[in-house]
Amino acid sequence: MNLTQLETFVHVAEHGSFSKAAMVLGVAQPALSRQVRALETELHETLLLRNGRGVELTEAGRRLLQHGQDILNLVSHAKDDLRARRSEPVGQITIAMPPTLARLHTLALIRAFQAEMPQARLTIMEGFSVHLTEWLLTGRTDLALVYNPEPVPALEILPLRRERLCLVSPKDQAPARPPTLSQLSRYPLVMPQRGHIFRALMEQAAAMAGVQLDVRWEVASVPAILDCVAAGIGHAALGEDALQIYEKPERLVTTPFAKADIQSTLCLVTPTSKRATPLLQRTAGVIMKMVGDPR
């Protein structure tokens, strides 16, 4: 087994086709077939089954794919680590953030990389905060923007700014004055599913006020929640940033809660085991400048 065979197999498996992998790698399809056959001979296993749509992984192929991806990632990180002795940021870095922040900052991040780190490669992943910590611990991402992360010894947490939660209402159903938490049960809510940080914060605040939230609909996507609110289906309790991603903010009204300051803290989180390369340090600096509290 060698890295060329392994890389060929991973590309074919990920693309589900020899022809697609050949186009990506710029290699003739028969050459890829020979590499995979040599790998199967070496391992005494059938890894791929051809069908009319491309290829399908066998059980052995699925197991090798995971190992292969991990090995190739380690090789890539080893190369990046050696190149990082130079001051110029080089290599690959993966950033993860919640969907709303990804919508707000992806374009600006890409432009910053083009201008400041042209030799580096950037991957941006989206996920809810409850998943991002797991991705950091398992190495799927190098750093992440996480709301209210749980303190874990393996993670370094840097608070960037606080974001206030507000009631988001259809324009014609907005409350005349800021509602108190004790009045929340009057409002039918469209909320993310349990586990989402804003849902957890609102349920905790409501419980402390002795109020049961009236969650009529559970919707995972923040833009979809705002669509529902704009259509008059209900109200939502979201962070102030949410309306910045909505195409028709004039159809919505945000109202802070009276006598309650419900806030989430946005943090930049990195694994403590992650080496502080020039790329990691420069990327963290760009994110802090872009997302941090301007006050």
C-alpha positions as CSV (number, residue, x, y, z in Angstrom):
1,M,0.0,0.0,0.0
2,N,1.3,3.5,-0.8
3,L,-0.1,7.0,-0.5
4,T,-0.9,7.3,-4.3
5,Q,-3.1,4.2,-4.1
6,L,-4.8,5.4,-1.0
7,E,-5.4,8.9,-2.4
8,T,-6.8,7.4,-5.6
9,F,-9.2,5.1,-3.6
10,V,-10.4,8.0,-1.4
11,H,-11.1,10.2,-4.4
12,V,-13.0,7.5,-6.2
13,A,-15.0,6.6,-3.1
14,E,-15.8,10.2,-2.3
15,H,-16.9,11.0,-5.8
16,G,-18.7,7.7,-6.3
17,S,-17.2,7.3,-9.8
18,F,-13.9,6.6,-11.5
19,S,-14.7,9.1,-14.2
20,K,-15.4,12.0,-11.8
21,A,-12.3,11.2,-9.8
22,A,-10.2,11.1,-13.0
23,M,-11.4,14.6,-13.9
24,V,-10.6,16.0,-10.4
25,L,-7.1,14.4,-10.3
26,G,-6.3,15.0,-14.0
27,V,-5.4,11.4,-14.4
28,A,-6.6,8.9,-17.0
29,Q,-9.4,6.6,-15.8
30,P,-7.5,3.3,-16.6
31,A,-4.6,4.5,-14.4
32,L,-7.0,5.0,-11.5
33,S,-8.5,1.6,-12.0
34,R,-5.0,0.0,-11.9
35,Q,-4.2,1.8,-8.6
36,V,-7.4,0.6,-6.9
37,R,-6.9,-3.0,-8.2
38,A,-3.4,-3.0,-6.9
39,L,-4.7,-1.9,-3.5
40,E,-7.4,-4.6,-3.5
41,T,-4.7,-7.2,-4.3
42,E,-2.5,-6.0,-1.6
43,L,-5.3,-6.1,1.0
44,H,-7.0,-9.2,-0.3
45,E,-10.3,-7.4,-0.2
46,T,-12.8,-6.1,-2.7
47,L,-13.2,-2.4,-2.0
48,L,-15.5,-1.1,-4.7
49,L,-18.4,-2.6,-6.7
50,R,-19.2,-1.0,-10.1
51,N,-22.8,-0.3,-11.0
52,G,-24.6,1.6,-13.6
53,R,-24.3,4.9,-11.7
54,G,-20.6,4.6,-10.7
55,V,-19.2,2.6,-7.8
56,E,-20.4,1.5,-4.4
57,L,-18.3,0.8,-1.3
58,T,-18.2,-2.7,0.2
59,E,-18.0,-3.1,3.9
60,A,-14.2,-3.3,3.7
61,G,-14.2,-0.2,1.5
62,R,-16.2,1.8,4.0
63,R,-13.8,0.9,6.7
64,L,-10.7,1.7,4.6
65,L,-12.2,5.0,3.5
66,Q,-12.3,6.3,7.1
67,H,-8.7,5.1,7.7
68,G,-7.6,6.6,4.3
69,Q,-9.2,10.0,5.1
70,D,-7.5,10.1,8.5
71,I,-4.1,9.1,7.0
72,L,-4.2,11.7,4.2
73,N,-5.3,14.4,6.7
74,L,-2.3,13.5,8.9
75,V,0.1,13.7,5.9
76,S,-1.4,17.0,4.9
77,H,-1.0,18.4,8.4
78,A,2.6,17.1,8.6
79,K,3.5,19.0,5.4
80,D,1.7,22.1,6.6
81,D,3.6,21.9,10.0
82,L,6.9,21.8,8.2
83,R,6.1,24.6,5.9
84,A,4.8,26.7,8.8
85,R,8.4,27.3,10.0
86,R,8.2,30.1,7.5
87,S,6.4,33.2,8.6
88,E,4.0,33.2,5.6
89,P,0.7,31.5,6.4
90,V,0.5,28.3,4.3
91,G,-1.5,25.1,4.3
92,Q,-5.1,24.2,5.0
93,I,-7.4,25.5,7.8
94,T,-11.0,24.6,8.6
95,I,-13.3,27.0,10.4
96,A,-16.7,26.0,11.7
97,M,-19.5,28.3,12.8
98,P,-23.3,28.4,13.3
99,P,-25.4,29.0,10.1
100,T,-26.3,32.6,10.9
101,L,-22.7,33.6,11.4
102,A,-21.6,31.6,8.3
103,R,-24.2,33.6,6.2
104,L,-22.8,36.8,7.6
105,H,-19.1,36.3,7.4
106,T,-18.2,33.6,4.8
107,L,-17.7,36.1,2.0
108,A,-15.7,38.5,4.1
109,L,-13.5,35.6,5.3
110,I,-12.8,34.4,1.8
111,R,-11.9,37.9,0.7
112,A,-9.6,38.3,3.7
113,F,-7.8,35.1,2.8
114,Q,-7.5,36.2,-0.8
115,A,-5.9,39.5,0.2
116,E,-3.8,38.4,3.3
117,M,-3.1,34.7,2.9
118,P,-3.1,33.8,-0.8
119,Q,-1.0,30.7,-0.2
120,A,-3.5,29.2,2.3
121,R,-6.6,27.1,1.7
122,L,-9.8,27.7,3.6
123,T,-12.7,25.4,4.4
124,I,-15.8,26.7,6.1
125,M,-18.3,24.4,7.9
126,E,-21.7,25.1,9.3
127,G,-23.2,23.5,12.4
128,F,-25.1,24.2,15.5
129,S,-23.0,25.1,18.6
130,V,-23.9,21.8,20.2
131,H,-22.0,20.0,17.4
132,L,-19.1,22.3,17.0
133,T,-17.4,21.3,20.2
134,E,-17.4,17.7,19.1
135,W,-15.9,18.6,15.8
136,L,-13.1,20.5,17.5
137,L,-12.3,17.5,19.8
138,T,-12.3,15.0,17.0
139,G,-10.2,17.2,14.7
140,R,-12.8,17.9,12.0
141,T,-12.2,21.6,12.4
142,D,-9.2,23.7,13.5
143,L,-11.1,26.5,15.2
144,A,-14.8,27.4,15.6
145,L,-17.1,30.2,16.6
146,V,-19.3,28.7,19.4
147,Y,-22.1,30.2,21.5
148,N,-21.7,29.5,25.2
149,P,-19.3,26.6,24.9
150,E,-18.9,24.2,27.8
151,P,-15.5,24.5,29.5
152,V,-13.4,21.5,28.5
153,P,-9.7,21.2,29.4
154,A,-8.9,20.2,25.8
155,L,-10.3,23.4,24.4
156,E,-9.0,27.0,24.6
157,I,-12.0,29.4,24.8
158,L,-11.7,33.1,24.0
159,P,-14.9,35.2,24.5
160,L,-15.5,37.7,21.7
161,R,-18.8,39.4,22.3
162,R,-22.2,39.1,23.8
163,E,-25.4,38.9,21.9
164,R,-28.8,39.8,23.3
165,L,-31.9,37.6,22.7
166,C,-35.1,39.4,21.6
167,L,-38.6,38.5,20.6
168,V,-39.0,38.6,16.9
169,S,-42.5,39.3,15.7
170,P,-44.5,39.9,12.5
171,K,-44.7,43.6,11.9
172,D,-48.5,43.7,12.5
173,Q,-48.3,41.5,15.6
174,A,-45.4,43.1,17.4
175,P,-46.1,43.9,21.1
176,A,-46.7,47.6,21.9
177,R,-44.2,47.5,24.7
178,P,-41.4,45.0,25.7
179,P,-42.9,41.9,27.1
180,T,-41.8,40.4,30.5
181,L,-40.8,36.8,30.7
182,S,-44.0,36.1,32.6
183,Q,-45.9,37.2,29.5
184,L,-44.1,34.8,27.2
185,S,-46.7,32.1,27.3
186,R,-49.0,34.5,25.4
187,Y,-46.9,34.2,22.3
188,P,-47.0,31.1,20.0
189,L,-43.3,30.4,19.2
190,V,-41.4,29.0,16.2
191,M,-38.2,27.8,17.7
192,P,-35.2,25.6,16.8
193,Q,-35.2,22.0,18.1
194,R,-34.0,21.2,21.6
195,G,-30.2,21.4,21.9
196,H,-30.0,24.7,19.9
197,I,-28.3,27.3,22.2
198,F,-31.0,30.0,21.8
199,R,-33.8,27.4,22.6
200,A,-31.8,26.3,25.7
201,L,-31.3,29.9,26.9
202,M,-35.0,30.8,26.5
203,E,-36.2,27.6,28.2
204,Q,-33.9,28.2,31.1
205,A,-35.0,31.9,31.5
206,A,-38.7,30.9,31.2
207,A,-38.2,28.1,33.8
208,M,-36.6,30.6,36.2
209,A,-39.7,32.9,35.7
210,G,-42.1,30.0,36.2
211,V,-43.4,30.1,32.7
212,Q,-44.0,27.4,30.1
213,L,-43.1,28.4,26.5
214,D,-45.7,27.8,23.9
215,V,-43.5,26.2,21.2
216,R,-46.0,25.5,18.3
217,W,-43.4,24.7,15.6
218,E,-39.8,23.4,15.7
219,V,-37.7,24.5,12.7
220,A,-33.9,24.0,12.5
221,S,-33.1,26.7,10.0
222,V,-33.0,30.3,11.3
223,P,-33.9,31.8,7.8
224,A,-36.9,29.4,7.7
225,I,-37.9,30.5,11.2
226,L,-37.9,34.1,10.1
227,D,-39.9,33.2,7.0
228,C,-42.5,31.6,9.3
229,V,-42.6,34.7,11.6
230,A,-42.9,37.0,8.6
231,A,-45.8,34.9,7.4
232,G,-47.6,35.5,10.7
233,I,-47.3,31.9,11.9
234,G,-45.8,32.8,15.2
235,H,-43.0,34.7,17.0
236,A,-39.4,33.7,17.6
237,A,-36.8,34.3,20.3
238,L,-33.4,34.8,18.5
239,G,-30.2,36.7,18.8
240,E,-30.0,40.2,17.4
241,D,-27.7,39.0,14.5
242,A,-30.5,36.9,13.0
243,L,-32.2,39.7,11.2
244,Q,-29.0,40.7,9.4
245,I,-29.3,37.6,7.2
246,Y,-32.9,38.1,6.4
247,E,-33.8,39.5,3.0
248,K,-36.9,41.4,4.1
249,P,-36.2,42.7,7.6
250,E,-38.9,45.4,7.2
251,R,-41.5,42.6,7.7
252,L,-40.2,41.9,11.2
253,V,-39.9,43.7,14.5
254,T,-37.4,42.8,17.3
255,T,-38.4,43.7,20.8
256,P,-36.1,43.2,23.9
257,F,-37.5,41.5,26.9
258,A,-38.5,43.8,29.8
259,K,-36.7,43.3,33.1
260,A,-34.6,40.5,31.7
261,D,-31.3,40.5,29.8
262,I,-30.9,37.1,28.1
263,Q,-27.5,36.9,26.5
264,S,-25.4,34.4,24.7
265,T,-21.6,34.7,24.5
266,L,-19.9,34.1,21.2
267,C,-16.4,32.6,21.7
268,L,-13.5,31.6,19.5
269,V,-12.6,28.1,20.4
270,T,-9.5,26.1,19.5
271,P,-8.1,22.7,20.7
272,T,-5.3,23.2,23.2
273,S,-3.4,20.4,21.3
274,K,-3.4,22.4,18.1
275,R,0.0,23.9,17.2
276,A,-0.1,27.7,16.9
277,T,1.1,28.0,13.3
278,P,1.3,31.3,11.5
279,L,-1.8,30.3,9.6
280,L,-3.8,29.5,12.7
281,Q,-2.7,32.7,14.4
282,R,-3.4,34.9,11.4
283,T,-6.8,33.3,10.9
284,A,-7.7,33.8,14.5
285,G,-6.8,37.5,14.2
286,V,-8.9,38.0,11.1
287,I,-11.9,36.4,12.9
288,M,-11.5,38.4,16.0
289,K,-11.3,41.6,14.0
290,M,-14.3,40.6,12.0
291,V,-16.6,39.2,14.7
292,G,-15.4,40.8,17.9
293,D,-17.4,43.4,19.9
294,P,-16.7,46.8,18.3
295,R,-17.2,48.6,21.6
